[in-house]
Amino acid sequence: MIIPGVTVPLSHTPLILTALFLSQLIHELGHALSAALESVPLLSVGASFTLMLPAAHVALSTPMYAALDARKRGRVTSPLAAHLIPGITTITALDDTPMSSTDVWEAHLKAQPGLPEKGWCVPKPDFVAPDICCHPSQTHSSYCFHIHPSPAPRPLGCADPVGIITNTTLVRCR
């Protein structure tokens, strides 16, 4: 988590706020462009500075948006709309489901949501002693997790979440 004055120097605040605002503008521009391509009129666009945080928004015609089929609504709603370049960008999986064709993509989006996943299965050796990160006075890049399944009381362990999320060989626990 990036907190100016806590995890990064306070002098980084202007750069962080500028990056946040520019990314929101690009994101909202993606919604606006996608809506225009689907002939959905914009009712308003705006930017604000609320509680010291920059924000941007677009408002679309609800009846026109609701009249679109699911695929077109998805294009307008998706925050990826302005960031994916056809022919260059490839989505390989969605919710751990391989996306090999548009049929698989559409079936996945139309499917009823199942039970929530339990998380990632991480080998026990990847955990380190809980006193490194599970004590409130410690600052560390690892985070405190419960080891599951285990008898009560469930033991704690520390693991670096970035390493877990970016590791392509780990599997979801079912």
N, C-alpha and C positions, 0 to 999 in steps of 0.2 A: 504494500500500500504506500502511495506517495503522499506524504503529509508535510508540506513546507514548514520548516522550523523544527520538525521532529525526525523524519526519516531522510529528508533532503534539506540543504541549506535554505534559509528564508529568501535568499537572493534569487533562488530559482522560481519563485512565485510568478513573476510576470511571464516568463517563458511557459510555465505550466498552464496558466490561464489562457495565454494566446493559443497554445496548441489545442487546448480543450475547446475553445471557441471556434477555431478554424476547422477542427474535425467535425464539430456539430454543424457548421455551415455546409460543409461538403456532404455530410450525411443527409441533411434536410434538402439540399439541392438535388440529391438522388431521388428522394420522394417526389419532389416537384417535377423533375424531368420525366420520371416514370409515369406520373399522373398525366402530364401533358401528352405523352405518347399514347396513352389510353383514352384521351379526350375527356379526362376528368378535370373540371375547372378548379382552380385555386380560389378559395374564399379569402384567405389572408396569409401573409408571411410576416414573421417578426423575429426580433432578437431582444433579449433583455439581460439585465445584470441583477440576478436575484440572490440574496444572501451571500454576496461576494462571489457568486459563480455565474459565468456567462451561460446563456441558454439561447436556443433558436427553435423555431417551430414553423410548420406549414399546416394550414387547415384546408381540407378538401371538401367538395360537395358530397355529402353523405348519400343522397339518393343515387347520384351518378356512380359513386364508388360501389355501393351495394348492388347495382345492376350488373357489374362486371362478373365474368365467370371466375372460378376459383384461381385459375392460373394467372389471369390478369390482375386480380386482387393481390395475389402473392407477389407479383412483380412490383406493384405500387407500395405495398406494405414492407417488403423486405428491406432492411437497412443495407443489404448487400447490393441493392439495385444499381447504385452509381459506382461501385467499387470493383465489380467483376467485368473484365474485358472479354467479350465473346471470342473464342478461338485461342485465347492466351491463358485464361483462368479456368481451372478445372476443379470442381467439387468432387472429391473422391468418396466421402462418407458423410452421413447425416445421422446423428444419434447412434453412432457405431454401426450403422447400416450401410454397406457398400453401395454407392450410386453408380451402377454400371450403365444405366440407360434412363431415358426420360420416363419409361413405364414404371421402373422401380421407384424413381423419385416421386411420381404422382401417387402411386400406391402407398408409399410411406406417408405422404402428407395427408392422404384421405383416411388412413387407418385410425382406429380408435386408440387413444393413448393407453399404454399398458401400465404395469406396476413400475414405480420408480426404481432405478438401478441402485444398488447398494454402494457403489463406488469402485475404486480400482483395487485389484488384488495385488498387493505388494509383498514381495518376499520378506520374511522377518529379519534377515540380515541387513536389509536396507533401513531398518529403524535404528535409531541411536537412543542412548539412555534418556529417559524423560527429564532428568534434572537439567539438561542442556536447554530445553525450550519450554517445558511445561510449568515453569515457575514464573509468576508474574513479574519478578524483578529482572529476569533474563531477557536480553535482546539477542535474537539469533535469526538467521535466514530460514531455519526450519520451523515447522509448526507442530503443535501438539495434537496427536490423534489417539483415538481408542483403537486397540487391536481387537479385531473381530474375526471369527467368533472366539470367544474366550469366556471362562466362567466368571461370575461376579466375585469380587469387583473387577471390572474390566481393566487390564493394565494399559498404561499410557506409553506412547512411544513418539519419537520425533522423526519427521521425514521432510525432505525438501519438496514442496508441492510442484515446483517447476520441473524438477527431474521426473516426477511421476507423470505429469500431464504431457510432457514432450517425449517420453519414452514410448516408441512405437511397438515394443514387444509386450508391454503390460496388457492384461485383459481386464474387462469389467467383471466384478463379482456378480453372480446370479443367485 
